[in-house]
Amino acid sequence: MHSIALLRRVACAASLLVALSATAYAAGTLTIDQLLSLKSAGRPRISADGRFVAYEVTETDWKENAYVTHLWLADVQSGRAFQLTRGKKSSDGAQWSPDGRWLAFMTERESGAITPPADGAEKKKEDAKSEKKESDAKADARQIWLISPEGGEAWPLTRHGAKIESFHWSRDGKRIAFTAPVPEAKAAKDRKEKYSEYEVFEEDFQQNQLWLIDVVAETATEPHDAKQITADPKVNVEGFDWSPDGRRIAFSGTSNPLLAYSGSADLYLVDLARDNAVKRIVALEGPDANPRFSPDGAELAFTTALAQPYYFYANDRIARVRIDEVMQHPATKPADVDDLTPAFDEDASLLEWAPEGLYFRALQKTSSHLWRIDPRDKSVARVTSPDVFFVGEVTFTRDFRAIAFSAPDATHVQEIFVAQLPTGGQPLAPRKLTDMTAQLAGFTLGT
């Protein structure tokens, strides 16, 4: 949460500079408080069948000096939208189950909402350094919850003892993998109790590991423990992707979560069918991250610096490897990977690998667009139009025929849109699902 008081001071300073150069104060001009009170929409998530779009709406809670985010749901056919979650705490990070029956999201709920484990229900953690049970640890306030798009109460899926960073459904919808540190060890608790809470700069950090939890939404009555999949204290797990058959997970891992070490990111593969064996498969100099499986599961695409010595000044590229090859001989130099964007002179941010190609987002001058690569000839085509366009987050239906995305323009604040993906060179024809700009009716605005 950002402090509204701090933002108000910054905004007031900027407003004063404008006021000093202005000759008159136009009627209907937004005040600082009105500007900070505007609601904003973002992070759209379209369901697998394209029936619904979930998105986030953030508004100002002046009493708590915070911004609070909640989930809204739009029916694509009728255009009707309604608020799905409520409360003083934010609910965000929503992801649809593959069958569209459930929406998983992150939230912090009131004390006691997460049911304590029943006697005898605990499982041993597979941690070589400790026999501590996850269910014995105090659950973090923020957990993964599930809710039906048809309505009803949400319920907690997890009760993990440390902060969950990210999660993804398996392709069959039976499991969710998430990244989070190991719950606080006894030594750390003892230190806190003895010396109070403090942090050693650039030394006290928690390494995210990969965890797995079964999802049996229809019969579950309480949250349950997750199984730890990775346990390497030298690897901090970041972005990851499930293989189509659910037998493997590819992830990027850094030596630690500090920003200065982001260039150490390499790609790893976890074989869930072989006792969660982990193997590093791509280890070029500089960062290799954001893995995505091909539709047949035989290849892996990812963003990479291609071992450029000053990668932080260079464009991110999209490359691919064949999994059976890098399992035998990991890629350690640029010649070991296939560069898919050799002629694309912008930063490429990989989104999804669809049957018709790889979708990614990238800037073009001062605009932002959705693009598609044909992996056969490496041709790149721009999907969104016109030239002056600024696409935000993009999500796809299961068949990659429709998308939901966020976008502002010169006369509208960011709105949520849905569109059919064009074929045969046809332009994108988006349909707006929100009307956040209506808040500005009656105000004098710039262009």
C-alpha positions as CSV (number, residue, x, y, z in Angstrom):
1,M,0.0,0.0,0.0
2,H,1.2,3.5,-0.9
3,S,0.9,6.3,1.6
4,I,-1.7,8.8,0.4
5,A,-0.1,11.4,2.7
6,L,3.2,11.1,0.8
7,L,1.5,11.1,-2.6
8,R,-0.5,14.2,-1.6
9,R,2.7,16.1,-0.6
10,V,4.3,15.2,-4.0
11,A,1.1,16.1,-5.9
12,C,0.8,19.4,-4.0
13,A,4.4,20.4,-4.9
14,A,3.7,19.7,-8.6
15,S,0.4,21.5,-8.4
16,L,2.1,24.6,-6.9
17,L,4.5,24.8,-9.8
18,V,1.6,24.7,-12.2
19,A,-0.3,27.3,-10.3
20,L,2.6,29.7,-10.2
21,S,2.8,29.6,-14.0
22,A,-0.9,29.8,-14.6
23,T,-2.7,33.1,-15.1
24,A,-6.1,31.8,-14.0
25,Y,-7.6,28.8,-12.3
26,A,-10.1,27.1,-14.6
27,A,-13.5,26.2,-13.2
28,G,-13.9,22.4,-12.9
29,T,-10.2,21.7,-12.4
30,L,-9.5,18.6,-10.4
31,T,-8.2,19.2,-6.8
32,I,-5.5,17.2,-5.3
33,D,-7.9,15.2,-3.2
34,Q,-10.2,14.6,-6.1
35,L,-7.3,13.4,-8.2
36,L,-6.1,10.9,-5.5
37,S,-9.7,9.7,-5.1
38,L,-10.2,8.6,-8.7
39,K,-10.8,4.8,-9.0
40,S,-8.6,2.9,-11.5
41,A,-9.1,-0.4,-13.3
42,G,-6.4,-2.8,-14.4
43,R,-5.0,-6.4,-14.6
44,P,-7.8,-8.0,-16.7
45,R,-8.1,-11.8,-16.7
46,I,-10.3,-13.4,-19.3
47,S,-11.8,-16.8,-18.5
48,A,-10.7,-19.8,-20.6
49,D,-14.1,-19.9,-22.4
50,G,-14.2,-16.1,-22.9
51,R,-17.5,-15.7,-20.9
52,F,-16.1,-13.5,-18.2
53,V,-13.4,-11.0,-17.6
54,A,-12.1,-10.5,-14.0
55,Y,-10.3,-7.2,-13.3
56,E,-9.1,-5.1,-10.4
57,V,-10.5,-1.8,-9.3
58,T,-8.4,0.3,-6.9
59,E,-9.9,3.1,-4.8
60,T,-8.8,5.4,-2.0
61,D,-9.5,4.6,1.7
62,W,-8.8,7.9,3.3
63,K,-9.6,6.6,6.8
64,E,-6.9,4.0,6.6
65,N,-4.5,6.2,4.5
66,A,-4.3,3.5,1.8
67,Y,-5.4,2.3,-1.6
68,V,-7.6,-0.8,-1.5
69,T,-8.0,-3.1,-4.5
70,H,-11.0,-5.5,-5.2
71,L,-12.0,-7.8,-7.9
72,W,-14.8,-7.1,-10.4
73,L,-16.4,-9.4,-12.9
74,A,-17.7,-8.4,-16.3
75,D,-20.0,-10.7,-18.4
76,V,-18.6,-10.4,-21.9
77,Q,-21.8,-11.0,-23.7
78,S,-24.1,-8.6,-21.8
79,G,-21.4,-6.2,-20.7
80,R,-22.8,-6.2,-17.1
81,A,-20.1,-5.8,-14.4
82,F,-20.3,-6.2,-10.7
83,Q,-18.0,-6.2,-7.7
84,L,-16.9,-9.7,-6.7
85,T,-14.9,-9.2,-3.5
86,R,-15.3,-6.7,-0.7
87,G,-13.7,-5.7,2.6
88,K,-11.1,-3.5,4.1
89,K,-8.2,-5.6,2.8
90,S,-7.2,-5.9,-0.9
91,S,-8.0,-8.8,-3.1
92,D,-5.9,-9.1,-6.2
93,G,-3.7,-11.3,-8.5
94,A,-6.7,-13.2,-9.8
95,Q,-6.3,-16.3,-12.1
96,W,-9.0,-18.5,-13.6
97,S,-9.0,-22.2,-13.3
98,P,-8.6,-23.9,-16.7
99,D,-12.3,-24.9,-16.7
100,G,-13.5,-21.4,-15.7
101,R,-15.3,-22.7,-12.6
102,W,-13.1,-21.0,-10.1
103,L,-11.2,-17.8,-9.6
104,A,-8.1,-18.0,-7.4
105,F,-6.8,-14.8,-5.9
106,M,-4.6,-13.4,-3.1
107,T,-6.0,-11.6,-0.1
108,E,-5.6,-10.9,3.6
109,R,-8.8,-11.6,5.5
110,E,-9.8,-11.0,9.1
111,S,-8.2,-12.9,12.0
112,G,-9.5,-16.4,12.3
113,A,-10.6,-16.8,8.7
114,I,-7.9,-19.3,8.1
115,T,-9.0,-22.5,9.9
116,P,-6.3,-24.0,12.1
117,P,-5.3,-27.6,11.3
118,A,-7.1,-30.5,13.0
119,D,-5.1,-32.7,15.4
120,G,-3.2,-35.4,13.5
121,A,-3.7,-33.7,10.1
122,E,-0.2,-32.3,9.9
123,K,2.3,-33.6,7.4
124,K,6.1,-33.6,7.7
125,K,7.9,-31.0,5.6
126,E,10.6,-32.4,3.4
127,D,13.4,-30.2,4.6
128,A,16.8,-31.7,5.3
129,K,17.7,-29.0,7.8
130,S,14.5,-29.1,9.9
131,E,11.6,-31.4,10.7
132,K,9.4,-28.4,11.3
133,K,5.8,-28.8,10.0
134,E,4.3,-26.1,7.8
135,S,1.0,-26.4,9.7
136,D,2.8,-25.8,13.0
137,A,3.9,-22.4,11.7
138,K,1.6,-19.3,12.1
139,A,0.0,-18.7,8.7
140,D,0.8,-15.6,6.9
141,A,-2.0,-13.1,6.8
142,R,-2.1,-13.1,3.0
143,Q,-3.1,-16.4,1.3
144,I,-4.6,-17.9,-1.9
145,W,-8.4,-18.0,-1.9
146,L,-11.0,-19.4,-4.2
147,I,-14.3,-18.0,-5.3
148,S,-16.9,-19.0,-7.9
149,P,-17.7,-16.5,-10.6
150,E,-21.4,-17.3,-10.0
151,G,-21.2,-15.8,-6.5
152,G,-21.0,-17.1,-3.0
153,E,-18.4,-16.9,-0.2
154,A,-14.7,-17.1,-1.0
155,W,-12.7,-19.7,1.0
156,P,-8.9,-20.0,1.7
157,L,-6.9,-22.7,-0.2
158,T,-3.6,-22.2,1.5
159,R,-2.3,-21.6,5.1
160,H,1.4,-21.1,4.3
161,G,3.6,-19.7,7.0
162,A,5.4,-17.2,4.7
163,K,4.5,-14.6,2.1
164,I,3.3,-16.1,-1.1
165,E,4.7,-14.2,-4.1
166,S,3.0,-15.7,-7.2
167,F,1.0,-18.7,-8.3
168,H,-0.2,-20.6,-11.4
169,W,-2.8,-23.3,-12.0
170,S,-1.7,-26.6,-13.7
171,R,-3.2,-27.1,-17.1
172,D,-5.7,-29.7,-15.8
173,G,-6.8,-27.5,-12.9
174,K,-6.1,-30.1,-10.3
175,R,-3.1,-28.3,-8.7
176,I,-1.7,-24.8,-8.0
177,A,2.0,-24.1,-7.8
178,F,3.2,-21.1,-5.9
179,T,6.5,-19.4,-4.9
180,A,7.1,-18.5,-1.3
181,P,9.9,-18.7,1.3
182,V,10.1,-21.5,3.8
183,P,8.2,-20.5,7.0
184,E,10.3,-18.7,9.6
185,A,12.7,-21.0,11.4
186,K,13.0,-21.2,15.1
187,A,16.4,-19.5,15.1
188,A,14.9,-16.4,13.4
189,K,12.0,-16.4,15.8
190,D,14.4,-16.6,18.8
191,R,16.5,-13.7,17.4
192,K,13.4,-11.6,17.0
193,E,12.2,-12.3,20.5
194,K,15.7,-11.6,22.0
195,Y,16.7,-8.5,20.0
196,S,13.4,-7.3,18.6
197,E,12.9,-7.2,14.8
198,Y,15.8,-5.8,12.7
199,E,17.3,-6.5,9.3
200,V,20.9,-6.8,8.2
201,F,21.2,-4.8,4.9
202,E,21.6,-7.0,1.8
203,E,22.1,-10.1,4.0
204,D,18.7,-10.8,5.5
205,F,16.6,-12.0,2.7
206,Q,14.3,-14.9,2.1
207,Q,14.7,-17.2,-0.8
208,N,11.5,-18.2,-2.6
209,Q,11.0,-21.9,-3.2
210,L,8.4,-23.7,-5.3
211,W,5.4,-25.3,-3.6
212,L,2.5,-27.4,-4.8
213,I,-1.0,-27.8,-3.5
214,D,-3.9,-29.9,-4.6
215,V,-7.2,-28.2,-5.5
216,V,-10.3,-30.1,-4.7
217,A,-12.7,-27.2,-4.7
218,E,-16.0,-29.1,-4.6
219,T,-15.2,-31.0,-1.4
220,A,-12.7,-28.9,0.5
221,T,-13.8,-27.5,3.9
222,E,-10.6,-25.9,5.1
223,P,-7.2,-24.8,3.9
224,H,-4.4,-27.4,3.8
225,D,-0.6,-27.6,3.6
226,A,1.4,-27.4,0.4
227,K,4.2,-29.7,-0.6
228,Q,7.7,-28.1,-1.0
229,I,9.1,-28.9,-4.5
230,T,12.4,-27.1,-4.5
231,A,14.8,-26.7,-1.5
232,D,18.0,-25.1,-2.8
233,P,19.1,-22.2,-0.5
234,K,21.3,-20.8,-3.2
235,V,18.4,-20.4,-5.7
236,N,15.5,-17.8,-5.4
237,V,12.6,-19.1,-7.6
238,E,10.9,-16.4,-9.7
239,G,8.7,-16.7,-12.8
240,F,7.6,-20.2,-13.8
241,D,5.4,-22.2,-16.2
242,W,3.6,-25.5,-16.2
243,S,4.2,-28.0,-19.0
244,P,1.1,-29.0,-21.0
245,D,1.0,-32.5,-19.5
246,G,1.6,-31.2,-15.9
247,R,4.7,-33.4,-15.4
248,R,7.2,-30.5,-15.4
249,I,7.6,-27.0,-14.2
250,A,10.2,-24.6,-15.8
251,F,11.3,-21.7,-13.6
252,S,13.8,-18.9,-13.6
253,G,16.0,-18.6,-10.5
254,T,18.4,-16.0,-9.2
255,S,21.1,-16.3,-6.5
256,N,19.0,-14.1,-4.3
257,P,16.0,-11.7,-4.6
258,L,18.0,-8.4,-4.4
259,L,17.7,-6.2,-7.5
260,A,21.4,-6.1,-8.1
261,Y,21.5,-9.9,-8.7
262,S,18.7,-10.0,-11.3
263,G,21.3,-10.6,-13.9
264,S,22.1,-14.0,-12.3
265,A,18.8,-15.5,-13.5
266,D,19.0,-18.9,-15.1
267,L,16.4,-21.4,-16.2
268,Y,15.7,-24.7,-14.4
269,L,13.4,-27.6,-15.0
270,V,11.6,-29.6,-12.3
271,D,10.5,-33.1,-13.1
272,L,7.5,-33.8,-10.9
273,A,7.3,-37.4,-12.1
274,R,10.9,-38.1,-11.0
275,D,10.9,-37.2,-7.3
276,N,11.0,-33.4,-8.1
277,A,14.5,-33.6,-9.7
278,V,15.7,-30.1,-10.6
279,K,18.2,-29.4,-13.4
280,R,19.6,-26.1,-14.7
281,I,19.0,-26.1,-18.4
282,V,19.9,-22.5,-19.6
283,A,22.8,-20.6,-18.0
284,L,23.9,-17.9,-20.3
285,E,25.7,-14.8,-19.0
286,G,23.2,-12.3,-17.9
287,P,19.5,-12.9,-17.2
288,D,17.5,-15.7,-18.7
289,A,13.9,-15.6,-17.4
290,N,10.1,-15.8,-18.1
291,P,10.0,-19.4,-19.5
292,R,7.0,-20.6,-21.6
293,F,6.4,-24.1,-22.9
294,S,5.5,-24.7,-26.5
295,P,2.0,-26.2,-27.1
296,D,3.5,-29.7,-27.5
297,G,5.7,-29.3,-24.5
298,A,8.9,-30.1,-26.5
299,E,10.4,-26.6,-26.5
300,L,10.8,-23.8,-24.1
301,A,10.8,-20.1,-25.0
302,F,12.2,-17.4,-22.7
303,T,13.5,-13.8,-22.5
304,T,17.3,-13.5,-22.5
305,A,20.1,-11.0,-22.8
306,L,22.0,-13.4,-25.1
307,A,25.1,-12.9,-22.9
308,Q,25.5,-9.3,-24.0
309,P,28.1,-7.8,-21.6
310,Y,26.0,-4.6,-20.9
311,Y,22.6,-6.3,-20.9
312,F,21.0,-3.6,-18.8
313,Y,21.4,-1.3,-21.8
314,A,20.4,-3.8,-24.5
315,N,17.1,-5.1,-25.7
316,D,15.6,-8.2,-24.2
317,R,15.3,-11.0,-26.8
318,I,13.1,-14.0,-27.1
319,A,14.9,-17.3,-27.6
320,R,14.0,-21.0,-27.5
321,V,15.6,-24.4,-26.8
322,R,14.6,-28.0,-27.3
323,I,14.0,-29.5,-23.9
324,D,15.5,-32.9,-24.7
325,E,18.7,-31.3,-25.9
326,V,19.3,-29.0,-23.0
327,M,18.5,-31.8,-20.5
328,Q,21.5,-33.6,-22.0
329,H,23.7,-30.5,-22.6
330,P,22.6,-27.3,-20.9
331,A,22.7,-24.1,-22.9
332,T,25.6,-22.0,-21.7
333,K,26.4,-19.7,-24.7
334,P,24.3,-17.9,-27.3
335,A,25.0,-20.5,-30.0
336,D,23.2,-23.0,-27.9
337,V,19.8,-21.2,-28.2
338,D,17.7,-20.1,-31.1
339,D,17.2,-16.3,-31.2
340,L,13.6,-15.7,-32.3
341,T,13.8,-11.9,-32.4
342,P,17.1,-11.1,-34.2
343,A,15.7,-8.2,-36.2
344,F,13.3,-6.8,-33.6
345,D,14.8,-3.6,-32.2
346,E,12.8,-3.2,-29.0
347,D,12.5,-4.9,-25.6
348,A,10.3,-8.0,-26.0
349,S,8.3,-9.2,-23.1
350,L,7.1,-12.7,-23.7
351,L,3.4,-13.5,-22.8
352,E,2.2,-16.8,-24.2
353,W,3.1,-19.5,-26.8
354,A,0.0,-20.3,-28.8
355,P,-0.4,-22.7,-31.7
356,E,-0.2,-19.9,-34.2
357,G,2.9,-18.3,-32.6
358,L,4.5,-16.6,-29.6
359,Y,2.7,-13.5,-28.3
360,F,4.7,-10.7,-26.7
361,R,4.3,-7.1,-25.7
362,A,6.8,-4.4,-26.6
363,L,7.1,-0.6,-27.0
364,Q,7.3,1.0,-30.4
365,K,8.5,4.6,-30.0
366,T,6.1,5.9,-27.3
367,S,3.4,3.4,-28.0
368,S,2.9,-0.1,-26.6
369,H,1.6,-3.0,-28.8
370,L,0.9,-6.7,-28.8
371,W,3.0,-8.7,-31.3
372,R,3.2,-12.3,-32.6
373,I,6.2,-14.3,-33.8
374,D,5.9,-17.1,-36.3
375,P,8.5,-19.6,-35.0
376,R,8.9,-21.1,-38.4
377,D,10.4,-18.1,-40.2
378,K,10.8,-15.7,-37.2
379,S,8.6,-13.1,-38.8
380,V,7.1,-10.6,-36.4
381,A,3.6,-9.1,-36.9
382,R,2.0,-6.4,-34.9
383,V,-1.5,-7.4,-33.6
384,T,-2.8,-4.1,-32.1
385,S,-3.6,-0.9,-34.0
386,P,-3.6,2.0,-34.7
387,D,0.1,3.2,-34.6
388,V,-0.7,5.4,-31.5
389,F,-1.8,2.8,-29.0
390,F,-0.8,1.8,-25.5
391,V,-1.7,-1.8,-24.6
392,G,-1.3,-2.7,-20.9
393,E,-1.7,-6.2,-19.5
394,V,-3.1,-8.9,-22.0
395,T,-4.6,-12.3,-21.3
396,F,-5.9,-14.9,-23.7
397,T,-8.8,-17.5,-23.8
398,R,-7.8,-21.1,-23.9
399,D,-8.2,-21.3,-27.7
400,F,-6.3,-18.0,-28.2
401,R,-9.2,-16.6,-30.2
402,A,-10.0,-13.7,-27.8
403,I,-8.1,-11.4,-25.5
404,A,-8.8,-9.0,-22.6
405,F,-6.5,-6.1,-22.1
406,S,-6.2,-2.7,-20.5
407,A,-5.4,0.5,-22.3
408,P,-5.7,4.3,-21.9
409,D,-5.6,6.9,-24.7
410,A,-5.2,10.7,-25.0
411,T,-8.7,11.4,-23.8
412,H,-9.5,8.4,-21.6
413,V,-8.1,6.9,-18.4
414,Q,-7.2,3.2,-18.5
415,E,-10.2,1.0,-19.4
416,I,-10.7,-2.7,-19.8
417,F,-11.4,-4.1,-23.3
418,V,-12.2,-7.5,-24.9
419,A,-11.6,-8.4,-28.5
420,Q,-11.4,-11.3,-30.9
421,L,-7.9,-11.8,-32.2
422,P,-7.8,-10.8,-35.8
423,T,-7.1,-13.1,-38.7
424,G,-6.1,-12.5,-42.3
425,G,-4.6,-9.1,-41.6
426,Q,-7.9,-7.6,-40.2
427,P,-7.5,-4.8,-37.6
428,L,-8.3,-5.4,-33.9
429,A,-11.8,-4.4,-33.0
430,P,-11.9,-4.0,-29.2
431,R,-15.1,-3.6,-27.1
432,K,-14.9,-1.5,-23.9
433,L,-16.2,-3.2,-20.7
434,T,-15.6,-0.4,-18.2
435,D,-16.2,3.3,-18.1
436,M,-13.7,4.6,-15.5
437,T,-13.5,7.9,-17.5
438,A,-17.0,8.8,-16.5
439,Q,-15.5,9.9,-13.2
440,L,-14.0,12.9,-15.0
441,A,-17.3,14.2,-16.4
442,G,-17.6,17.9,-15.8
443,F,-13.9,18.5,-15.2
444,T,-11.6,20.6,-17.3
445,L,-9.0,18.3,-18.7
446,G,-5.9,18.6,-20.8
447,T,-5.4,16.6,-24.1
